[in-house]
Amino acid sequence: LLAQSINLLTGIAGQISLGHAGFFAIGAYAAGVLTKSHGIPVPLALVLAVALTAAVGWLLAIPAGRVKEFYLAMMTAGFGLLCFEIAKEWSSVTGGVVGLSGIASPTLRNLKVLGWTFDAVDLFRAMLVATAIVLVLMRNLVQSHHGRAFFAVQASEIASGSMGIARGQVKRRAYAISGAMAGLAGALYAHLVGYLGPDSFGIMRSVEVLVMAIVGGMGTIVGPILGAALFTWLPERLQVFAEYQFMVYGLILMVIFLV
């Protein structure tokens, strides 16, 4: 889900993002805080987390729509760093560096949805269904006139504007949808692990997800699925080289770009 969210924004709409871990963090902490601190049911918390990240994405698109290329990359990286620092310093809400624990999860056997207690297998099935639904919706979006507008803005903002496409509105829509997808991924992640710490949402998370999308194939639906599968499986097999993980990622990116 996270790889598809950056694929939609960068691969399809052409808006570079180095701060997608920020959306991921907002969705995760929103779901965790709403369920743990306010007693909101898990399904409603998921909806509210997605709505919040969509709203943040829409707002971020306003300044981000005024810059391009390197400056856009730096602005989105700044957004990701800002979210990381807020998660680390806002102790009263996020738990700060200690983290937010006790979130409803299969591990704690307290994840209940509509009266049904979910175990790990149930949650996996629910996540699989959610991912499948998002992929179908994304495929339909890409094939609609909204998706074609995303591709047009990516290809040439001047040409798309001359055809009557509202470029600013298209960018805001792309940021909002991408943010919502990343927020859903974050909310599901919160209930999967049951504990949230700021280190899970650093700049390297954004880089990792970007690598997944690029290596798998930006601008396609199946590409990020393959990339996510590869980079979930590969680190597990290369634990002995864990300290060189991001050097390997960088090397893979360089090779992909060259070839």
N, C-alpha and C positions, 0 to 999 in steps of 0.2 A: 504493500500500500504506500509506503513512504517513497519507494523508488518510482512508483507510478505518479505520485504527486509532483515530484521534481521533473519527471518526464513530460507531464502536461505543461508545466510552466516553462521549462527550458527547451525541451525537445520539440514541442508543438507550437507554443506561443512565442518562443525565441527570447524569453526573459531570463537572463543568467541569475542563478541563485546559489549563494554560498552560505546561506543561513537557514536552511530548512529544518535544522535541529531546533530552531526557535519555535516553529509551529508545532513540532513534535512535542516539545516541552510544555507548551501552553495546553495542548489537548490532554497530555498525561496528568499534569498537575490539576487541571480543571476537573477532570473525572475523579481523581483521587480525593481532592478537597471536598467536592460536592457530596460524594458518597460517605466519606469518613467523618467529616466535620459537621455536615449539615443533614445527614441522613436521607439524602435524595436517592430514590431508587436507581439502580444501575442503568436501565434503558433510558430514563430521562436524563441522567447525568451524561450519557454518551451523546445524546442529541444536543444538550446545552454546550458540551465541549466542542462539538463540531461547529455549532453556530458561532461560538466565540472565536475560534480560529479562522472561520470564514470572514468574520467582521474585521479581525486583525489584518488578514490578508488584503481585504478591500482597502483599509486605511494605509497599509504599507505601500500599496500600488500608487497612491497619490504622489508621494515624493519620488518613488522609484520610477514612475512613468516619465520623469523629467530628465533622467540620465540614461546613458547607454554604456555598453561594453565594460571597460575597466571600472568606471565609476559606479555602475550598477552592481558589479560584483562586490565592490568594497562596501556599498550601502547595505546590501543584503547580508554580507559578512558581519557588519556592524550590528544589524538587527539580531543575528544569531548570538553574538557576544553579549549584547544587552540582555537578552532573555536568559542566558547562562548566568550572568551576574545577578539578575533579579532572583533567580532560583536559589542562588548561593547566599544572598544577603537578606532576603525577606523571610527571616526565620519564623515569624509568627504565623505565616501561612504555609510556606513550603518546607519548613523544618531546617532550612539553611544547609550548612555543610553536613549536618547530622542526617538529613534526609527525612522523607515522609514515609513512615512505616504503618503497618496495620491496615492497608487498603484491602478491600474485599478481593479475595483471590482463591483459586483452588487449593493453593498451598495451606492457607489458613482455614479452609473448609467453610468459609462464610460468604462465598459469592452466590447470591440468590437472585434469580431473575424470574419474576412472576410466580414466586413461591417455590421455584425449582432450584435446588442446590446444585451448582455446576461443579463437576470435577474437571481435571485437566483435559480429558478427552472431549467432554461437552463443550468446553471453551474453545478447544481447537476446531471443532466442527462449526461452532458459531462464527469464529474468525474466518474460516474457509468460506462459509456462506456469504459473510459480509464482503470479503475480498472478491468473490465471484460476482456479486451484485454490482460492486463498484466498477469492475472491469467491463461488465455489460453496459452500464450507464456511460462509461468513458468511451467505449466503442461507438455508441449511439451519438454521443456528443461530438466526437471527432468527425463523424459522417454527416452531421447536421450543418446548417449554415453558420452556426456559432463556431464549430470546429474549423470550417473552411476560413472563417475570419481570423482565427488564431494563426493558421498556416500563412494566410496572406500578410498579416502583420509581421510574421517572422521573416518572410521572403523580402518584403520591401514596405516600410511604413509609408513612404511617399506614394508608391503606386496604390497601396490599399486605401490611403486617404483620398486619392483622386477618384476612386471608385465609390466613394461615399461611406466607407467603413469608419466608424467612430473609434479611432485608435485608442484613445484614453479609456473609453468604456470597455473595449475588448481586453485591454491589459488588466483593468480592475477586476473584470470577470474571471480572467485566468488566475490572478492572484487569490481571489476569494475561493474558487473551486479547488485550487491546489492546496491552499491552507486548510480547507475543510477535510480533504483527504488525509493530509498529514496529521491533522487533529484527531481524526478517527483512529489512525494508526497509533497515536500517542495514548488515547484513551484505552484502547484494547491492550496496549503494552502495560499500562498501569495496573490493570486487573490481571494480567498474566503473571507479573513478577511480584506484586503486592508491596513493593518498596520502590521509592523514587529518590535518587540522589542527583545532584547537579552534574556530576561527572558523566552521566549517561547522555547529556545533551550539549556537549562541547562542540567546538568547531570541527573536530575530527569525525563526529557523527555525520555532519553535513557533507564532508569530503567523502566519507565511506559510501553514502547513499548516491552521491553524484557519480562516483566510480561505477557503482552497480548499474546505473542508468546508461552511462556512456558505453561501457564495455558490452552490455547486453544489446544496445542499439537504441539511441535516442530517436524519438519521433514515431516509434512503433509501440504496439500494445504488448507484444510478446517479449520484446527486448529486455525491459526492466525485470520481467519475471525470470528470465534466464540469468540476468546479471545478479539478481538477489539470491537466486539458488546457488550460483557459483560462489559468491562472496559470503554466503552463510556456511557453505560446506568447506571452502578452502581454509579459512582460519582455524577450523577445528582440526584439520589435518596437518597444519603447520605451527602447532603450539610451540615447538622448540625454537621457532624463529619469531616469536611474538613481538620481541622488541624491535624487529625490523619490518613489522607489518606495513606501516605506512610508506616506508621506502619501497617495498614491493608494489604497493598500490600506485605510487608515483611512477615507477618503472613501467608497469602495465599500461597506465594512461599514456605515457610517452610513446610506447610501441603502437598502441591503438591509433593515436593521432597520426603517427608517421605512416602506418600501413593503410 
